Amino acid sequence: MAKKVTLSVPDDLHEKMDKWRSSINFSKVFQKTINSIISTKEGFNKRLNEDADLSSILSRLKKEKEDIEEKYKQIGKKLGLEWSKAAHYSDLIYALKINPTKDPTKDERLGSYFNEIISKDPYLKAKKIIEDKNTDIIKLISGWKESVNEFWHNIKDKL
């Protein structure tokens, strides 16, 4: 047996619904949509409770976190080398003193450079907003600094 449910909709939607009432079964649309949403939520809860225990979930997430951090360290190394090749001498000397654990976007000289890198990456941009000490950004800057240091050590004696 079906139960009757009352819904509230904005006036403009109600007007549109009135125009399409003869060709759309709104009751069926509502039932299918709600059933789909509930099935998705029930499926998620079932997987969460049955598929894996907490320790295996944590192990998987820890590995994924490490993979992401390594990815950003490698991106930082690539960016650091590219930057070093184009940098002015005084900027290179300055960059050798950068502390990767401090917020690079607030650096007086290179802040706009790092802001641009972070703002182009939706993942880093979102994490910067969420986390004060973002490990992925720290890894990126560490990789960047490592490349700048390697570049400097390879060229300093030739200057």
C-alpha positions as CSV (number, residue, x, y, z in Angstrom):
1,M,0.0,0.0,0.0
2,A,1.3,3.5,-0.9
3,K,1.5,6.3,1.6
4,K,0.8,9.9,0.7
5,V,3.6,12.4,1.3
6,T,3.3,16.2,1.1
7,L,6.3,18.1,-0.4
8,S,7.0,21.8,-0.5
9,V,8.4,23.3,-3.7
10,P,9.1,26.9,-4.6
11,D,6.4,28.8,-6.6
12,D,8.4,28.9,-9.8
13,L,9.0,25.1,-9.7
14,H,5.4,24.5,-9.0
15,E,4.4,26.5,-12.1
16,K,6.8,24.5,-14.3
17,M,5.4,21.2,-12.8
18,D,1.9,22.3,-13.6
19,K,2.9,22.7,-17.3
20,W,4.4,19.2,-17.4
21,R,2.0,17.3,-15.2
22,S,0.4,15.5,-18.1
23,S,3.6,14.1,-19.4
24,I,5.7,13.5,-16.2
25,N,4.7,11.3,-13.4
26,F,6.2,13.3,-10.5
27,S,5.3,10.6,-8.0
28,K,7.3,8.0,-9.9
29,V,10.2,10.4,-10.4
30,F,10.3,11.2,-6.7
31,Q,10.1,7.5,-5.7
32,K,12.9,6.5,-8.1
33,T,15.1,9.4,-7.0
34,I,14.6,8.8,-3.2
35,N,15.0,5.0,-3.7
36,S,18.3,5.6,-5.5
37,I,19.6,8.0,-2.9
38,I,18.7,5.7,0.0
39,S,20.2,2.7,-1.8
40,T,23.5,4.5,-2.3
41,K,23.6,5.5,1.4
42,E,22.7,2.0,2.5
43,G,25.3,0.5,0.2
44,F,28.0,2.8,1.6
45,N,27.1,2.0,5.2
46,K,27.1,-1.8,4.4
47,R,30.5,-1.6,2.7
48,L,31.8,0.5,5.6
49,N,30.7,-2.1,8.2
50,E,31.3,-5.3,6.3
51,D,34.0,-5.0,3.6
52,A,37.0,-4.1,5.6
53,D,38.0,-3.6,9.2
54,L,39.3,-0.2,10.4
55,S,43.0,-1.2,10.4
56,S,42.9,-2.2,6.7
57,I,41.1,1.0,5.8
58,L,43.7,3.0,7.8
59,S,46.6,1.1,6.1
60,R,45.2,1.8,2.7
61,L,44.6,5.5,3.4
62,K,48.1,5.8,4.9
63,K,49.6,4.4,1.7
64,E,47.5,6.7,-0.5
65,K,48.6,9.7,1.6
66,E,52.3,8.7,1.3
67,D,51.8,8.2,-2.5
68,I,50.3,11.7,-2.8
69,E,53.1,13.3,-0.7
70,E,55.7,11.6,-2.9
71,K,53.9,12.8,-6.0
72,Y,54.0,16.4,-4.8
73,K,57.6,16.1,-3.8
74,Q,58.4,15.0,-7.4
75,I,56.4,17.8,-8.8
76,G,58.2,20.2,-6.5
77,K,61.6,18.9,-7.8
78,K,60.6,19.4,-11.4
79,L,59.3,22.9,-10.7
80,G,62.4,23.7,-8.7
81,L,64.7,22.8,-11.5
82,E,62.6,24.8,-14.0
83,W,62.6,27.8,-11.7
84,S,66.4,27.5,-11.0
85,K,67.2,27.5,-14.7
86,A,65.4,30.8,-15.2
87,A,66.1,32.5,-11.9
88,H,68.2,35.6,-11.3
89,Y,71.4,35.1,-9.2
90,S,70.0,37.0,-6.3
91,D,66.8,35.0,-6.3
92,L,68.8,31.7,-6.3
93,I,70.8,32.8,-3.3
94,Y,67.5,33.9,-1.6
95,A,65.8,30.6,-2.4
96,L,68.6,28.6,-0.7
97,K,67.4,30.0,2.6
98,I,63.7,29.2,2.3
99,N,62.2,27.1,5.1
100,P,59.8,24.5,3.5
101,T,57.8,24.1,6.7
102,K,56.8,27.8,6.7
103,D,53.9,28.9,4.5
104,P,55.6,29.6,1.2
105,T,52.7,31.7,0.0
106,K,53.5,34.4,2.6
107,D,57.2,34.7,1.6
108,E,58.0,38.3,0.7
109,R,59.9,37.4,-2.4
110,L,58.5,34.2,-3.7
111,G,55.0,34.1,-2.2
112,S,53.2,35.0,-5.5
113,Y,55.2,32.3,-7.3
114,F,54.1,29.6,-4.8
115,N,50.6,31.0,-4.7
116,E,50.3,30.6,-8.4
117,I,51.5,26.9,-8.2
118,I,49.1,26.1,-5.4
119,S,46.1,27.9,-7.0
120,K,46.5,25.9,-10.3
121,D,46.2,22.6,-8.4
122,P,42.6,22.1,-7.1
123,Y,43.8,19.5,-4.6
124,L,46.5,21.7,-3.1
125,K,44.2,24.7,-3.2
126,A,41.5,22.9,-1.2
127,K,43.9,21.4,1.3
128,K,45.5,24.8,1.9
129,I,42.1,26.2,2.9
130,I,41.4,23.1,5.2
131,E,44.8,22.5,6.8
132,D,47.2,25.0,8.4
133,K,50.2,22.7,8.1
134,N,49.5,21.1,4.8
135,T,51.9,18.1,4.4
136,D,51.4,17.9,0.6
137,I,52.4,21.6,0.2
138,I,55.4,21.0,2.5
139,K,56.5,18.1,0.4
140,L,56.1,20.1,-2.8
141,I,58.2,22.9,-1.3
142,S,60.8,20.4,0.1
143,G,61.1,18.9,-3.4
144,W,61.4,22.3,-4.9
145,K,64.0,23.4,-2.4
146,E,66.0,20.2,-2.9
147,S,66.1,20.8,-6.7
148,V,67.2,24.4,-6.2
149,N,70.0,23.2,-3.8
150,E,71.1,20.6,-6.3
151,F,71.1,23.1,-9.1
152,W,73.1,25.5,-7.0
153,H,75.7,23.0,-5.9
154,N,76.2,22.0,-9.6
155,I,76.8,25.5,-10.8
156,K,78.3,27.5,-8.0
157,D,81.9,26.6,-8.7
158,K,81.5,27.5,-12.3
159,L,80.5,31.1,-11.5
